[in-house]
């Protein structure tokens, strides 16, 4: 299309929505207009440098070429099809559409060709933890043929959105003031700390559960790692053993990966494959604080498995709000514009 696209950002006042707006501006995305949308509670609010927040109504959603969603699954299920029916391509950050066989699940550097079929007018963003590991795993899969992963995540409070970060921030001073009791009677000191977003008080703590109960003792967050990895990499038989843990970090997910391949892993070849892959940087000691606010996914602690020449251990870090969500959505939008896929998707799949 020749004209600059008109863009809606749904969930614009949330943690990821605000970053989407910043990324659109920072990457100089050529939009004719960017319109923020949010709940009725936020409608009419002025966002500096952006404009007035619009409410989601049938009369406000027409005339858009792109709609970037980060407003939760219920909102996406109701409003994404409406935006699509009105002519927009929707890029959705929730879990609502990820496993729909008619909706491509895309990491911009990993499987951009999946954008060739947008049957519902919707493109899905992966879960932020899945997103972070896809870049290094794709690089290594192309080199050695990925067969199996054991993934243990250390996920930031920001993975639960602004409310997750607010809850951690409120708990820190309470437990800091009670630090002597933490040493002498940890459980009793923590028991009085209120929590509703995380499964247990998160400050000065590690919580080995996040998400909702799923099958066989796993959480839905863990099963996202299984199912989304298979879909993105087009490896339906990929074996994935996931454990997801919440840690007292504001922003930045970390994942320890034990990856097993069809072919023996050459350590130098693995390093070369990772260095050459777009969006990946190597760092001997990557931490979430160091990579907060950075576009790249960092990979460190790369070690050959001592007992298996086909396996590799590595530690992956990425900003869950940036590459894990907002940045990838904008990168998908850029691909759609560059490939001329806006508006035309409806005619192509009619």
C-alpha positions in Angstrom: 0.0 0.0 0.0 1.3 3.5 -0.8 -0.3 5.5 2.0 1.1 5.3 5.5 -1.1 2.9 7.7 -3.5 4.1 10.3 -2.7 2.3 13.6 -4.7 1.4 16.7 -3.0 0.4 19.9 -5.5 -1.4 22.1 -4.5 -1.6 25.8 -2.4 1.6 25.4 -2.4 2.5 29.1 -1.0 -0.9 30.3 2.6 -1.8 30.8 3.1 -3.4 27.3 0.8 -0.9 25.5 2.8 2.0 26.7 6.0 0.4 25.5 4.3 -0.4 22.1 3.7 3.3 21.7 7.3 4.1 22.6 8.6 1.5 20.2 6.5 2.8 17.4 7.9 6.3 17.9 11.4 5.1 18.6 11.6 3.0 15.4 10.0 5.9 13.4 7.2 3.7 12.3 5.6 5.5 9.4 1.9 5.8 10.5 -0.6 8.3 9.2 -2.1 8.3 12.7 -1.7 6.3 15.9 -4.8 6.0 18.1 -4.6 4.7 21.6 -7.5 2.5 22.9 -8.2 1.4 26.4 -11.1 0.5 28.8 -14.0 2.9 29.4 -12.3 3.8 32.7 -9.3 5.3 30.7 -11.2 6.7 27.8 -10.8 10.4 27.4 -7.4 10.4 29.1 -4.7 12.4 27.4 -1.5 10.5 26.6 1.3 13.1 26.2 2.7 12.9 22.7 0.1 10.4 21.5 -3.4 11.8 21.9 -6.7 11.1 23.7 -7.5 7.5 24.6 -10.5 6.2 22.6 -13.1 3.7 23.9 -13.7 0.4 22.2 -17.0 0.8 20.3 -18.2 -0.2 16.9 -18.2 3.4 15.8 -14.5 4.0 16.8 -12.8 1.0 15.3 -13.2 1.6 11.6 -10.6 2.9 9.1 -7.6 1.2 10.6 -4.9 -0.8 8.7 -3.2 -2.2 11.8 -4.3 -2.9 15.4 -1.8 -3.8 18.0 -3.4 -5.5 21.0 -2.2 -5.9 24.5 -5.4 -5.8 26.5 -5.8 -9.4 27.7 -7.4 -12.5 26.3 -11.0 -11.6 26.9 -10.7 -8.2 25.1 -8.8 -9.8 22.2 -11.4 -12.5 21.7 -14.1 -10.0 21.5 -12.5 -7.1 19.7 -9.7 -8.6 17.5 -12.2 -10.2 15.0 -14.2 -6.9 14.9 -11.1 -4.9 14.0 -10.2 -7.5 11.4 -13.7 -7.5 9.9 -13.4 -3.7 9.6 -10.2 -4.1 7.5 -7.3 -4.1 9.9 -4.6 -6.7 10.4 -4.5 -7.4 14.2 -1.3 -8.2 16.0 -2.3 -9.7 19.3 -0.2 -10.1 22.4 -2.5 -12.3 24.4 -2.9 -16.1 24.5 -6.3 -15.9 22.8 -5.3 -16.8 19.3 -1.8 -18.4 19.5 -2.9 -22.0 19.0 -5.6 -21.3 16.4 -4.5 -23.1 13.2 -5.7 -20.2 11.1 -3.6 -17.6 13.0 0.1 -17.4 12.4 2.3 -17.3 15.6 5.3 -15.2 14.7 8.7 -14.2 16.0 9.9 -11.7 13.4 13.5 -13.1 13.1 12.4 -16.8 13.3 9.4 -17.5 11.1 8.4 -14.3 9.1 7.2 -16.4 6.2 4.3 -17.6 8.4 2.8 -14.2 7.6 2.0 -15.5 4.1 -1.4 -16.8 5.4 -3.4 -14.6 7.7 -6.7 -16.2 7.3 -8.5 -14.5 10.2 -6.8 -11.2 9.8 -5.0 -11.8 13.1 -1.3 -12.5 13.8 -0.4 -13.8 17.3 2.6 -12.8 19.4 4.1 -15.7 21.5 4.2 -15.8 25.2 7.1 -13.6 26.4 9.1 -16.6 27.7 8.7 -18.6 24.5 9.7 -15.5 22.6 13.0 -15.1 24.4 14.2 -18.6 23.7 13.0 -18.9 20.1 15.9 -16.8 18.6 18.8 -18.9 20.0 16.9 -22.2 19.5 16.2 -21.4 15.8 19.9 -20.6 15.3 21.0 -23.9 16.9 18.2 -25.8 15.2 19.4 -24.7 11.8 22.9 -25.8 12.6 22.3 -29.1 14.4 18.6 -30.1 14.2 16.7 -29.5 17.5 15.2 -32.6 19.1 14.4 -31.8 22.8 14.6 -29.0 25.3 14.5 -28.8 29.1 13.5 -25.2 29.9 13.6 -23.7 33.4 12.4 -20.1 33.4 13.1 -17.4 36.0 10.4 -14.9 35.1 10.1 -11.3 36.2 7.2 -9.8 38.1 6.6 -7.7 35.0 5.4 -10.8 33.2 2.2 -10.3 35.2 1.9 -6.8 33.9 1.9 -3.5 35.8 -0.1 -5.1 38.7 2.6 -7.7 39.1 5.3 -5.1 39.3 3.2 -3.0 41.7 2.7 -5.9 44.0 6.4 -6.7 44.2 7.2 -3.0 44.8 4.8 -2.8 47.7 6.2 -5.9 49.3 9.9 -5.0 49.2 9.8 -2.2 51.9 7.6 -4.3 54.2 9.9 -7.3 54.1 13.0 -5.1 54.2 11.8 -3.6 57.4 11.2 -7.1 58.8 14.5 -8.5 57.6 15.6 -9.6 61.0 12.5 -11.6 61.3 13.1 -13.1 57.9 16.4 -14.5 59.1 15.0 -15.9 62.3 11.4 -16.8 61.3 11.1 -16.5 57.5 7.8 -18.3 57.1 6.1 -16.3 59.8 7.4 -13.0 58.5 6.2 -13.7 55.0 2.8 -15.1 56.0 1.4 -11.7 56.9 2.4 -10.1 53.5 -0.6 -9.7 51.2 -0.5 -11.0 47.7 -3.0 -11.5 44.9 -1.1 -11.3 41.6 1.7 -13.8 42.4 1.1 -17.3 43.9 3.0 -16.3 47.0 4.8 -13.2 48.4 7.5 -12.5 45.8 9.8 -10.0 47.6 13.0 -11.8 48.8 11.4 -15.0 47.6 11.2 -17.4 44.6 7.8 -18.8 43.7 7.8 -22.0 41.6 4.4 -21.5 40.1 2.8 -19.0 37.8 -0.2 -19.2 35.6 -3.3 -21.4 36.0 -3.5 -25.1 36.6 -3.4 -27.1 33.4 -2.8 -30.9 32.9 -0.7 -33.3 35.0 0.5 -30.8 37.5 1.7 -28.3 34.9 0.6 -24.7 34.6 -0.8 -23.1 31.5 2.3 -21.0 31.4 4.5 -24.1 31.2 2.3 -25.7 28.5 2.6 -22.5 26.4 6.4 -23.2 26.2 5.6 -26.7 24.9 2.9 -25.8 22.3 4.1 -22.5 21.1 7.7 -23.7 20.6 6.4 -26.6 18.4 4.2 -24.3 16.3 6.8 -21.5 15.8 9.7 -23.9 14.9 7.4 -26.2 12.9 8.5 -29.1 15.0 5.3 -30.9 16.1 7.3 -33.7 17.8 9.7 -31.5 19.7 10.0 -32.8 23.2 9.8 -29.9 25.8 10.1 -30.3 29.5 9.1 -26.9 31.1 9.3 -25.5 34.6 8.3 -21.8 35.1 9.4 -19.9 38.2 8.6 -16.3 39.3 11.6 -14.3 40.8 11.7 -10.9 42.4 12.9 -9.0 39.4 10.9 -6.2 37.9 11.7 -6.7 34.2 13.6 -9.4 32.3 13.0 -13.1 31.9 15.8 -15.6 32.2 15.7 -19.2 30.9 18.2 -22.0 31.5 18.0 -24.3 28.5 19.3 -27.9 28.1 18.9 -28.5 24.4 19.5 -31.8 22.6 20.1 -32.1 18.9 20.0 -34.7 16.1 23.7 -34.1 15.3 26.7 -33.8 17.6 27.1 -30.3 18.8 30.3 -28.5 17.8 30.9 -25.9 20.5 32.6 -23.5 18.1 29.9 -24.1 15.5 27.2 -23.3 18.1 28.9 -20.0 19.0 29.2 -19.1 15.3 25.5 -19.9 14.7 24.4 -17.8 17.6 26.7 -14.8 16.7 25.3 -14.8 13.2 21.6 -14.8 14.2 19.8 -11.5 14.1 18.7 -10.2 17.4 21.1 -12.4 19.5 24.1 -11.2 21.4 26.6 -13.3 23.3 27.5 -12.3 26.9 29.5 -14.3 29.4 27.2 -13.2 32.3 23.8 -11.9 31.0 21.5 -10.6 33.7 18.0 -9.2 33.5 19.1 -5.8 34.9 21.7 -5.5 32.2 19.3 -6.3 29.4 16.3 -4.4 30.6 15.4 -1.9 27.9 17.5 -3.6 25.2 16.1 -5.1 22.0 18.5 -8.0 21.9 18.2 -11.5 23.4 21.4 -12.3 25.3 22.9 -15.8 25.5 25.6 -16.9 28.0 26.9 -19.8 30.0 27.2 -21.8 26.8 28.5 -25.3 27.8 28.7 -28.6 26.2 26.8 -31.2 28.2 29.4 -33.3 30.1 27.6 -36.6 29.3 26.1 -36.1 25.9 27.8 -34.8 22.8 24.4 -34.0 21.3 23.4 -31.6 24.0 24.2 -28.0 25.0 23.4 -25.9 28.1 22.9 -22.2 27.8 21.4 -19.3 29.7 19.1 -16.9 27.9 18.0 -13.4 29.0 15.6 -10.9 27.4 13.3 -8.0 28.3 9.9 -9.6 28.5 8.1 -6.3 28.0 10.2 -5.3 25.0 11.3 -8.1 22.8 9.0 -10.4 24.7 6.0 -8.4 23.7 6.0 -4.8 22.4 9.0 -4.9 20.1 8.1 -8.1 18.4 4.6 -6.7 17.7 6.0 -3.6 16.0 8.5 -5.7 14.1 5.6 -7.8 12.8 3.9 -4.6 11.7 7.0 -3.5 9.9 7.1 -6.8 8.0 3.4 -6.5 7.1 4.0 -3.1 5.6 7.2 -4.1 3.9 5.6 -7.1 2.3 2.4 -5.3 1.2 0.2 -7.5 3.4 -2.1 -4.8 4.8 -5.7 -4.6 3.7 -5.0 -7.2 1.0 -5.2 -10.1 3.4 -9.0 -10.2 3.3 -9.1 -10.4 -0.5 -6.4 -13.0 -0.6 -8.2 -15.4 1.8 -11.8 -14.7 0.7 
